[in-house]
């Protein structure tokens, strides 16, 4: 199975290694991709654990799990990412978190929820906390319901397959 994050590599060789904590995300983009893949593969615990501590208080594993179960994630597109302090064994949390300029990742995600298709665009902020990257918060710039493609149209996930053979199945 190709990784849901969109990289041309298998899930087991990509985000699964981060989700199962065999390796740590080395950048905000890599954390963003792994969180998206965790939503797509229903790893609610990982999503919860990768929230920053200050944001985690506003979340619950049950709510995350329910949303993941009700939602089919179809495609992730990373548009841009800001510069960040590279993480090394000597990096302190403070040196990676220039509070006035936290790292961001701008992305779009296609998903299906309650038989309707949506496109969400967000700019997410990340913080380096307890020696790992964590999701702090995000600003959704748009969230729109999409008309489902016709059965023989190309799928909007850019798989180059017909909709009926891809996300519409």
Rosetta constraint file for C-alpha pairs under 8 A:
AtomPair CA 1 CA 10 HARMONIC 5.55 0.50
AtomPair CA 1 CA 11 HARMONIC 6.07 0.50
AtomPair CA 2 CA 6 HARMONIC 7.62 0.50
AtomPair CA 2 CA 7 HARMONIC 7.68 0.50
AtomPair CA 2 CA 8 HARMONIC 6.61 0.50
AtomPair CA 2 CA 9 HARMONIC 5.72 0.50
AtomPair CA 2 CA 10 HARMONIC 4.29 0.50
AtomPair CA 2 CA 11 HARMONIC 5.43 0.50
AtomPair CA 3 CA 7 HARMONIC 6.30 0.50
AtomPair CA 3 CA 8 HARMONIC 7.17 0.50
AtomPair CA 3 CA 9 HARMONIC 6.07 0.50
AtomPair CA 3 CA 10 HARMONIC 5.04 0.50
AtomPair CA 3 CA 11 HARMONIC 3.82 0.50
AtomPair CA 3 CA 12 HARMONIC 7.63 0.50
AtomPair CA 3 CA 14 HARMONIC 6.53 0.50
AtomPair CA 3 CA 15 HARMONIC 6.87 0.50
AtomPair CA 3 CA 37 HARMONIC 7.16 0.50
AtomPair CA 4 CA 11 HARMONIC 6.98 0.50
AtomPair CA 4 CA 36 HARMONIC 7.46 0.50
AtomPair CA 4 CA 37 HARMONIC 5.19 0.50
AtomPair CA 4 CA 40 HARMONIC 6.67 0.50
AtomPair CA 4 CA 74 HARMONIC 7.81 0.50
AtomPair CA 4 CA 75 HARMONIC 7.14 0.50
AtomPair CA 4 CA 76 HARMONIC 7.69 0.50
AtomPair CA 5 CA 15 HARMONIC 7.55 0.50
AtomPair CA 5 CA 33 HARMONIC 5.12 0.50
AtomPair CA 5 CA 34 HARMONIC 6.93 0.50
AtomPair CA 5 CA 36 HARMONIC 6.32 0.50
AtomPair CA 5 CA 37 HARMONIC 5.49 0.50
AtomPair CA 5 CA 75 HARMONIC 7.37 0.50
AtomPair CA 5 CA 76 HARMONIC 5.97 0.50
AtomPair CA 6 CA 75 HARMONIC 6.97 0.50
AtomPair CA 6 CA 76 HARMONIC 6.30 0.50
AtomPair CA 6 CA 77 HARMONIC 7.52 0.50
AtomPair CA 9 CA 13 HARMONIC 6.68 0.50
AtomPair CA 9 CA 14 HARMONIC 6.48 0.50
AtomPair CA 10 CA 14 HARMONIC 6.15 0.50
AtomPair CA 11 CA 15 HARMONIC 5.80 0.50
AtomPair CA 11 CA 16 HARMONIC 5.64 0.50
AtomPair CA 12 CA 16 HARMONIC 5.04 0.50
AtomPair CA 12 CA 17 HARMONIC 6.55 0.50
AtomPair CA 13 CA 17 HARMONIC 6.50 0.50
AtomPair CA 14 CA 18 HARMONIC 7.46 0.50
AtomPair CA 15 CA 19 HARMONIC 6.08 0.50
AtomPair CA 15 CA 33 HARMONIC 7.15 0.50
AtomPair CA 15 CA 34 HARMONIC 4.91 0.50
AtomPair CA 15 CA 37 HARMONIC 6.58 0.50
AtomPair CA 16 CA 20 HARMONIC 5.96 0.50
AtomPair CA 16 CA 34 HARMONIC 7.60 0.50
AtomPair CA 17 CA 21 HARMONIC 6.12 0.50
AtomPair CA 17 CA 22 HARMONIC 5.12 0.50
AtomPair CA 17 CA 23 HARMONIC 5.81 0.50
AtomPair CA 18 CA 22 HARMONIC 5.94 0.50
AtomPair CA 18 CA 23 HARMONIC 5.09 0.50
AtomPair CA 18 CA 24 HARMONIC 5.54 0.50
AtomPair CA 18 CA 25 HARMONIC 6.24 0.50
AtomPair CA 18 CA 34 HARMONIC 6.62 0.50
AtomPair CA 19 CA 34 HARMONIC 6.51 0.50
AtomPair CA 19 CA 35 HARMONIC 7.89 0.50
AtomPair CA 19 CA 38 HARMONIC 6.83 0.50
AtomPair CA 19 CA 43 HARMONIC 7.69 0.50
AtomPair CA 19 CA 46 HARMONIC 6.07 0.50
AtomPair CA 20 CA 46 HARMONIC 7.98 0.50
AtomPair CA 24 CA 132 HARMONIC 7.03 0.50
AtomPair CA 25 CA 30 HARMONIC 5.45 0.50
AtomPair CA 25 CA 31 HARMONIC 5.24 0.50
AtomPair CA 25 CA 34 HARMONIC 7.94 0.50
AtomPair CA 25 CA 132 HARMONIC 7.24 0.50
AtomPair CA 25 CA 133 HARMONIC 6.68 0.50
AtomPair CA 26 CA 30 HARMONIC 6.51 0.50
AtomPair CA 26 CA 31 HARMONIC 7.56 0.50
AtomPair CA 26 CA 86 HARMONIC 7.75 0.50
AtomPair CA 26 CA 87 HARMONIC 6.55 0.50
AtomPair CA 26 CA 132 HARMONIC 7.85 0.50
AtomPair CA 26 CA 133 HARMONIC 7.35 0.50
AtomPair CA 27 CA 31 HARMONIC 6.32 0.50
AtomPair CA 27 CA 84 HARMONIC 7.93 0.50
AtomPair CA 27 CA 86 HARMONIC 7.37 0.50
AtomPair CA 27 CA 87 HARMONIC 7.66 0.50
AtomPair CA 27 CA 133 HARMONIC 6.84 0.50
AtomPair CA 28 CA 32 HARMONIC 6.04 0.50
AtomPair CA 28 CA 103 HARMONIC 6.96 0.50
AtomPair CA 28 CA 104 HARMONIC 7.30 0.50
AtomPair CA 28 CA 105 HARMONIC 7.02 0.50
AtomPair CA 28 CA 126 HARMONIC 6.19 0.50
AtomPair CA 28 CA 133 HARMONIC 6.33 0.50
AtomPair CA 28 CA 134 HARMONIC 7.72 0.50
AtomPair CA 29 CA 33 HARMONIC 6.17 0.50
AtomPair CA 29 CA 81 HARMONIC 6.96 0.50
AtomPair CA 29 CA 105 HARMONIC 6.35 0.50
AtomPair CA 30 CA 34 HARMONIC 6.17 0.50
AtomPair CA 31 CA 35 HARMONIC 6.05 0.50
AtomPair CA 31 CA 133 HARMONIC 6.82 0.50
AtomPair CA 31 CA 134 HARMONIC 7.30 0.50
AtomPair CA 31 CA 135 HARMONIC 7.85 0.50
AtomPair CA 32 CA 36 HARMONIC 6.21 0.50
AtomPair CA 32 CA 105 HARMONIC 7.53 0.50
AtomPair CA 32 CA 135 HARMONIC 7.83 0.50
AtomPair CA 33 CA 37 HARMONIC 6.18 0.50
AtomPair CA 34 CA 38 HARMONIC 6.01 0.50
AtomPair CA 35 CA 39 HARMONIC 6.28 0.50
AtomPair CA 35 CA 46 HARMONIC 7.56 0.50
AtomPair CA 35 CA 47 HARMONIC 5.88 0.50
AtomPair CA 35 CA 50 HARMONIC 7.80 0.50
AtomPair CA 36 CA 40 HARMONIC 6.26 0.50
AtomPair CA 36 CA 76 HARMONIC 7.50 0.50
AtomPair CA 37 CA 41 HARMONIC 6.02 0.50
AtomPair CA 38 CA 42 HARMONIC 5.64 0.50
AtomPair CA 38 CA 43 HARMONIC 4.77 0.50
AtomPair CA 38 CA 44 HARMONIC 6.93 0.50
AtomPair CA 38 CA 46 HARMONIC 6.85 0.50
AtomPair CA 38 CA 47 HARMONIC 6.51 0.50
AtomPair CA 39 CA 43 HARMONIC 6.24 0.50
AtomPair CA 39 CA 44 HARMONIC 6.94 0.50
AtomPair CA 39 CA 47 HARMONIC 7.29 0.50
AtomPair CA 39 CA 68 HARMONIC 5.50 0.50
AtomPair CA 39 CA 73 HARMONIC 7.27 0.50
AtomPair CA 40 CA 68 HARMONIC 7.02 0.50
AtomPair CA 40 CA 72 HARMONIC 6.47 0.50
AtomPair CA 40 CA 73 HARMONIC 5.16 0.50
AtomPair CA 40 CA 74 HARMONIC 7.93 0.50
AtomPair CA 42 CA 65 HARMONIC 6.81 0.50
AtomPair CA 42 CA 68 HARMONIC 5.52 0.50
AtomPair CA 42 CA 69 HARMONIC 6.63 0.50
AtomPair CA 43 CA 47 HARMONIC 6.67 0.50
AtomPair CA 43 CA 65 HARMONIC 7.65 0.50
AtomPair CA 44 CA 48 HARMONIC 6.22 0.50
AtomPair CA 44 CA 61 HARMONIC 6.09 0.50
AtomPair CA 44 CA 64 HARMONIC 5.74 0.50
AtomPair CA 44 CA 65 HARMONIC 5.02 0.50
AtomPair CA 44 CA 68 HARMONIC 7.30 0.50
AtomPair CA 45 CA 49 HARMONIC 6.10 0.50
AtomPair CA 45 CA 61 HARMONIC 6.31 0.50
AtomPair CA 46 CA 50 HARMONIC 6.13 0.50
AtomPair CA 47 CA 51 HARMONIC 6.79 0.50
AtomPair CA 47 CA 64 HARMONIC 7.60 0.50
AtomPair CA 48 CA 56 HARMONIC 6.75 0.50
AtomPair CA 48 CA 59 HARMONIC 7.24 0.50
AtomPair CA 48 CA 60 HARMONIC 7.23 0.50
AtomPair CA 48 CA 61 HARMONIC 6.07 0.50
AtomPair CA 48 CA 64 HARMONIC 7.41 0.50
AtomPair CA 49 CA 56 HARMONIC 7.74 0.50
AtomPair CA 50 CA 133 HARMONIC 7.59 0.50
AtomPair CA 50 CA 134 HARMONIC 4.93 0.50
AtomPair CA 50 CA 135 HARMONIC 6.05 0.50
AtomPair CA 51 CA 55 HARMONIC 5.97 0.50
AtomPair CA 51 CA 56 HARMONIC 5.35 0.50
AtomPair CA 51 CA 134 HARMONIC 5.34 0.50
AtomPair CA 51 CA 135 HARMONIC 4.76 0.50
AtomPair CA 51 CA 136 HARMONIC 6.09 0.50
AtomPair CA 52 CA 56 HARMONIC 5.96 0.50
AtomPair CA 52 CA 127 HARMONIC 7.03 0.50
AtomPair CA 52 CA 129 HARMONIC 7.15 0.50
AtomPair CA 52 CA 134 HARMONIC 5.13 0.50
AtomPair CA 52 CA 135 HARMONIC 5.56 0.50
AtomPair CA 52 CA 136 HARMONIC 5.07 0.50
AtomPair CA 53 CA 57 HARMONIC 6.92 0.50
AtomPair CA 54 CA 136 HARMONIC 7.63 0.50
AtomPair CA 55 CA 59 HARMONIC 7.15 0.50
AtomPair CA 55 CA 136 HARMONIC 6.08 0.50
AtomPair CA 55 CA 137 HARMONIC 7.14 0.50
AtomPair CA 56 CA 60 HARMONIC 7.67 0.50
AtomPair CA 59 CA 63 HARMONIC 7.26 0.50
AtomPair CA 59 CA 64 HARMONIC 7.50 0.50
AtomPair CA 60 CA 64 HARMONIC 6.29 0.50
AtomPair CA 61 CA 65 HARMONIC 5.90 0.50
AtomPair CA 62 CA 66 HARMONIC 6.03 0.50
AtomPair CA 63 CA 67 HARMONIC 6.16 0.50
AtomPair CA 64 CA 68 HARMONIC 6.13 0.50
AtomPair CA 65 CA 69 HARMONIC 6.09 0.50
AtomPair CA 66 CA 70 HARMONIC 6.20 0.50
AtomPair CA 67 CA 71 HARMONIC 6.04 0.50
AtomPair CA 68 CA 72 HARMONIC 7.43 0.50
AtomPair CA 70 CA 113 HARMONIC 6.25 0.50
AtomPair CA 70 CA 114 HARMONIC 7.03 0.50
AtomPair CA 71 CA 111 HARMONIC 6.76 0.50
AtomPair CA 71 CA 112 HARMONIC 5.70 0.50
AtomPair CA 71 CA 113 HARMONIC 4.79 0.50
AtomPair CA 71 CA 114 HARMONIC 7.46 0.50
AtomPair CA 72 CA 111 HARMONIC 5.58 0.50
AtomPair CA 72 CA 112 HARMONIC 5.05 0.50
AtomPair CA 72 CA 113 HARMONIC 6.60 0.50
AtomPair CA 73 CA 109 HARMONIC 7.52 0.50
AtomPair CA 73 CA 110 HARMONIC 6.34 0.50
AtomPair CA 73 CA 111 HARMONIC 4.38 0.50
AtomPair CA 73 CA 112 HARMONIC 6.45 0.50
AtomPair CA 74 CA 109 HARMONIC 7.37 0.50
AtomPair CA 74 CA 110 HARMONIC 5.28 0.50
AtomPair CA 74 CA 111 HARMONIC 5.09 0.50
AtomPair CA 74 CA 112 HARMONIC 7.31 0.50
AtomPair CA 74 CA 157 HARMONIC 6.36 0.50
AtomPair CA 74 CA 167 HARMONIC 6.96 0.50
AtomPair CA 75 CA 109 HARMONIC 5.60 0.50
AtomPair CA 75 CA 110 HARMONIC 5.14 0.50
AtomPair CA 75 CA 111 HARMONIC 7.13 0.50
AtomPair CA 75 CA 157 HARMONIC 5.52 0.50
AtomPair CA 76 CA 107 HARMONIC 7.09 0.50
AtomPair CA 76 CA 108 HARMONIC 5.88 0.50
AtomPair CA 76 CA 109 HARMONIC 4.60 0.50
AtomPair CA 76 CA 110 HARMONIC 6.66 0.50
AtomPair CA 77 CA 107 HARMONIC 5.49 0.50
AtomPair CA 77 CA 108 HARMONIC 5.18 0.50
AtomPair CA 77 CA 109 HARMONIC 6.38 0.50
AtomPair CA 78 CA 105 HARMONIC 7.27 0.50
AtomPair CA 78 CA 106 HARMONIC 6.14 0.50
AtomPair CA 78 CA 107 HARMONIC 4.34 0.50
AtomPair CA 78 CA 108 HARMONIC 6.58 0.50
AtomPair CA 79 CA 105 HARMONIC 7.67 0.50
AtomPair CA 79 CA 106 HARMONIC 5.44 0.50
AtomPair CA 79 CA 107 HARMONIC 5.23 0.50
AtomPair CA 79 CA 108 HARMONIC 7.47 0.50
AtomPair CA 80 CA 105 HARMONIC 5.87 0.50
AtomPair CA 80 CA 106 HARMONIC 5.21 0.50
AtomPair CA 80 CA 107 HARMONIC 7.13 0.50
AtomPair CA 81 CA 103 HARMONIC 7.37 0.50
AtomPair CA 81 CA 104 HARMONIC 5.58 0.50
AtomPair CA 81 CA 105 HARMONIC 4.31 0.50
AtomPair CA 81 CA 106 HARMONIC 6.17 0.50
AtomPair CA 82 CA 103 HARMONIC 5.51 0.50
AtomPair CA 82 CA 104 HARMONIC 5.34 0.50
AtomPair CA 82 CA 105 HARMONIC 6.57 0.50
AtomPair CA 83 CA 103 HARMONIC 6.35 0.50
AtomPair CA 84 CA 96 HARMONIC 7.01 0.50
AtomPair CA 84 CA 102 HARMONIC 7.61 0.50
AtomPair CA 84 CA 103 HARMONIC 5.48 0.50
AtomPair CA 85 CA 95 HARMONIC 7.28 0.50
AtomPair CA 85 CA 96 HARMONIC 5.03 0.50
AtomPair CA 85 CA 97 HARMONIC 7.90 0.50
AtomPair CA 86 CA 91 HARMONIC 7.87 0.50
AtomPair CA 86 CA 96 HARMONIC 7.38 0.50
AtomPair CA 87 CA 91 HARMONIC 5.61 0.50
AtomPair CA 87 CA 96 HARMONIC 7.33 0.50
AtomPair CA 91 CA 95 HARMONIC 6.50 0.50
AtomPair CA 91 CA 96 HARMONIC 6.91 0.50
AtomPair CA 92 CA 96 HARMONIC 6.58 0.50
AtomPair CA 92 CA 131 HARMONIC 7.50 0.50
AtomPair CA 93 CA 97 HARMONIC 6.29 0.50
AtomPair CA 93 CA 128 HARMONIC 5.39 0.50
AtomPair CA 93 CA 129 HARMONIC 5.58 0.50
AtomPair CA 93 CA 130 HARMONIC 6.83 0.50
AtomPair CA 93 CA 131 HARMONIC 6.55 0.50
AtomPair CA 94 CA 98 HARMONIC 7.05 0.50
AtomPair CA 94 CA 128 HARMONIC 7.83 0.50
AtomPair CA 96 CA 127 HARMONIC 7.52 0.50
AtomPair CA 96 CA 128 HARMONIC 5.90 0.50
AtomPair CA 97 CA 101 HARMONIC 7.59 0.50
AtomPair CA 97 CA 102 HARMONIC 5.91 0.50
AtomPair CA 97 CA 103 HARMONIC 7.98 0.50
AtomPair CA 97 CA 127 HARMONIC 5.92 0.50
AtomPair CA 97 CA 128 HARMONIC 6.09 0.50
AtomPair CA 98 CA 102 HARMONIC 5.69 0.50
AtomPair CA 102 CA 125 HARMONIC 6.28 0.50
AtomPair CA 102 CA 126 HARMONIC 6.29 0.50
AtomPair CA 102 CA 127 HARMONIC 6.55 0.50
AtomPair CA 103 CA 125 HARMONIC 5.77 0.50
AtomPair CA 103 CA 126 HARMONIC 5.52 0.50
AtomPair CA 103 CA 127 HARMONIC 7.17 0.50
AtomPair CA 104 CA 123 HARMONIC 6.38 0.50
AtomPair CA 104 CA 124 HARMONIC 5.34 0.50
AtomPair CA 104 CA 125 HARMONIC 4.53 0.50
AtomPair CA 104 CA 126 HARMONIC 6.22 0.50
AtomPair CA 105 CA 123 HARMONIC 5.59 0.50
AtomPair CA 105 CA 124 HARMONIC 5.28 0.50
AtomPair CA 105 CA 125 HARMONIC 6.74 0.50
AtomPair CA 106 CA 121 HARMONIC 7.45 0.50
AtomPair CA 106 CA 122 HARMONIC 5.76 0.50
AtomPair CA 106 CA 123 HARMONIC 4.26 0.50
AtomPair CA 106 CA 124 HARMONIC 6.37 0.50
AtomPair CA 107 CA 121 HARMONIC 5.77 0.50
AtomPair CA 107 CA 122 HARMONIC 5.63 0.50
AtomPair CA 107 CA 123 HARMONIC 6.50 0.50
AtomPair CA 108 CA 119 HARMONIC 6.81 0.50
AtomPair CA 108 CA 120 HARMONIC 5.53 0.50
AtomPair CA 108 CA 121 HARMONIC 4.32 0.50
AtomPair CA 108 CA 122 HARMONIC 6.43 0.50
AtomPair CA 109 CA 119 HARMONIC 5.71 0.50
AtomPair CA 109 CA 120 HARMONIC 5.34 0.50
AtomPair CA 109 CA 121 HARMONIC 6.57 0.50
AtomPair CA 110 CA 117 HARMONIC 7.24 0.50
AtomPair CA 110 CA 118 HARMONIC 5.66 0.50
AtomPair CA 110 CA 119 HARMONIC 4.59 0.50
AtomPair CA 110 CA 120 HARMONIC 6.55 0.50
AtomPair CA 110 CA 157 HARMONIC 7.32 0.50
AtomPair CA 111 CA 117 HARMONIC 5.78 0.50
AtomPair CA 111 CA 118 HARMONIC 5.38 0.50
AtomPair CA 111 CA 119 HARMONIC 6.58 0.50
AtomPair CA 112 CA 116 HARMONIC 5.44 0.50
AtomPair CA 112 CA 117 HARMONIC 4.42 0.50
AtomPair CA 112 CA 118 HARMONIC 6.18 0.50
AtomPair CA 113 CA 117 HARMONIC 6.44 0.50
AtomPair CA 113 CA 118 HARMONIC 7.62 0.50
AtomPair CA 116 CA 145 HARMONIC 7.05 0.50
AtomPair CA 116 CA 146 HARMONIC 7.50 0.50
AtomPair CA 116 CA 148 HARMONIC 7.63 0.50
AtomPair CA 117 CA 145 HARMONIC 5.78 0.50
AtomPair CA 117 CA 146 HARMONIC 5.28 0.50
AtomPair CA 117 CA 147 HARMONIC 6.95 0.50
AtomPair CA 117 CA 148 HARMONIC 6.52 0.50
AtomPair CA 118 CA 143 HARMONIC 6.90 0.50
AtomPair CA 118 CA 144 HARMONIC 5.52 0.50
AtomPair CA 118 CA 145 HARMONIC 4.39 0.50
AtomPair CA 118 CA 146 HARMONIC 5.28 0.50
AtomPair CA 119 CA 142 HARMONIC 7.88 0.50
AtomPair CA 119 CA 143 HARMONIC 5.71 0.50
AtomPair CA 119 CA 144 HARMONIC 5.48 0.50
AtomPair CA 119 CA 145 HARMONIC 6.55 0.50
AtomPair CA 119 CA 146 HARMONIC 6.88 0.50
AtomPair CA 120 CA 140 HARMONIC 7.09 0.50
AtomPair CA 120 CA 141 HARMONIC 7.80 0.50
AtomPair CA 120 CA 142 HARMONIC 5.71 0.50
AtomPair CA 120 CA 143 HARMONIC 4.27 0.50
AtomPair CA 120 CA 144 HARMONIC 6.52 0.50
AtomPair CA 121 CA 140 HARMONIC 5.76 0.50
AtomPair CA 121 CA 141 HARMONIC 5.60 0.50
AtomPair CA 121 CA 142 HARMONIC 5.25 0.50
AtomPair CA 121 CA 143 HARMONIC 6.38 0.50
AtomPair CA 122 CA 138 HARMONIC 6.30 0.50
AtomPair CA 122 CA 139 HARMONIC 5.47 0.50
AtomPair CA 122 CA 140 HARMONIC 4.18 0.50
AtomPair CA 122 CA 141 HARMONIC 5.56 0.50
AtomPair CA 122 CA 142 HARMONIC 7.22 0.50
AtomPair CA 123 CA 138 HARMONIC 5.43 0.50
AtomPair CA 123 CA 139 HARMONIC 5.29 0.50
AtomPair CA 123 CA 140 HARMONIC 6.48 0.50
AtomPair CA 123 CA 141 HARMONIC 7.42 0.50
AtomPair CA 124 CA 135 HARMONIC 7.30 0.50
AtomPair CA 124 CA 136 HARMONIC 7.50 0.50
AtomPair CA 124 CA 137 HARMONIC 5.76 0.50
AtomPair CA 124 CA 138 HARMONIC 3.95 0.50
AtomPair CA 124 CA 139 HARMONIC 6.35 0.50
AtomPair CA 125 CA 135 HARMONIC 6.28 0.50
AtomPair CA 125 CA 136 HARMONIC 5.46 0.50
AtomPair CA 125 CA 137 HARMONIC 5.39 0.50
AtomPair CA 125 CA 138 HARMONIC 5.82 0.50
AtomPair CA 126 CA 133 HARMONIC 6.63 0.50
AtomPair CA 126 CA 134 HARMONIC 5.58 0.50
AtomPair CA 126 CA 135 HARMONIC 4.64 0.50
AtomPair CA 126 CA 136 HARMONIC 5.05 0.50
AtomPair CA 126 CA 137 HARMONIC 7.22 0.50
AtomPair CA 127 CA 133 HARMONIC 5.75 0.50
AtomPair CA 127 CA 134 HARMONIC 5.40 0.50
AtomPair CA 127 CA 135 HARMONIC 6.47 0.50
AtomPair CA 127 CA 136 HARMONIC 6.12 0.50
AtomPair CA 128 CA 132 HARMONIC 5.42 0.50
AtomPair CA 128 CA 133 HARMONIC 4.45 0.50
AtomPair CA 128 CA 134 HARMONIC 6.12 0.50
AtomPair CA 129 CA 133 HARMONIC 6.23 0.50
AtomPair CA 129 CA 134 HARMONIC 6.66 0.50
AtomPair CA 149 CA 153 HARMONIC 5.89 0.50
AtomPair CA 149 CA 154 HARMONIC 7.52 0.50
AtomPair CA 149 CA 155 HARMONIC 6.83 0.50
AtomPair CA 149 CA 156 HARMONIC 7.45 0.50
AtomPair CA 149 CA 163 HARMONIC 6.52 0.50
AtomPair CA 150 CA 163 HARMONIC 6.97 0.50
AtomPair CA 150 CA 164 HARMONIC 7.97 0.50
AtomPair CA 151 CA 162 HARMONIC 6.81 0.50
AtomPair CA 151 CA 163 HARMONIC 5.32 0.50
AtomPair CA 151 CA 164 HARMONIC 4.75 0.50
AtomPair CA 151 CA 168 HARMONIC 7.35 0.50
AtomPair CA 152 CA 162 HARMONIC 5.23 0.50
AtomPair CA 152 CA 163 HARMONIC 6.04 0.50
AtomPair CA 152 CA 164 HARMONIC 6.42 0.50
AtomPair CA 153 CA 162 HARMONIC 5.45 0.50
AtomPair CA 153 CA 163 HARMONIC 5.73 0.50
AtomPair CA 154 CA 158 HARMONIC 7.47 0.50
AtomPair CA 154 CA 159 HARMONIC 7.95 0.50
AtomPair CA 154 CA 160 HARMONIC 5.99 0.50
AtomPair CA 154 CA 161 HARMONIC 5.67 0.50
AtomPair CA 154 CA 162 HARMONIC 4.43 0.50
AtomPair CA 154 CA 163 HARMONIC 5.43 0.50
AtomPair CA 155 CA 159 HARMONIC 6.53 0.50
AtomPair CA 155 CA 160 HARMONIC 6.63 0.50
AtomPair CA 155 CA 161 HARMONIC 5.99 0.50
AtomPair CA 155 CA 162 HARMONIC 5.47 0.50
AtomPair CA 155 CA 163 HARMONIC 4.19 0.50
AtomPair CA 155 CA 164 HARMONIC 7.96 0.50
AtomPair CA 155 CA 166 HARMONIC 6.61 0.50
AtomPair CA 155 CA 167 HARMONIC 6.75 0.50
AtomPair CA 155 CA 168 HARMONIC 7.94 0.50
AtomPair CA 156 CA 163 HARMONIC 7.59 0.50
AtomPair CA 157 CA 167 HARMONIC 7.58 0.50
AtomPair CA 159 CA 166 HARMONIC 7.72 0.50
AtomPair CA 161 CA 165 HARMONIC 6.37 0.50
AtomPair CA 161 CA 166 HARMONIC 6.18 0.50
AtomPair CA 162 CA 166 HARMONIC 6.34 0.50
AtomPair CA 163 CA 167 HARMONIC 5.86 0.50
AtomPair CA 163 CA 168 HARMONIC 5.16 0.50
AtomPair CA 163 CA 169 HARMONIC 7.53 0.50
AtomPair CA 164 CA 168 HARMONIC 4.66 0.50
AtomPair CA 164 CA 169 HARMONIC 5.31 0.50
AtomPair CA 165 CA 169 HARMONIC 5.69 0.50
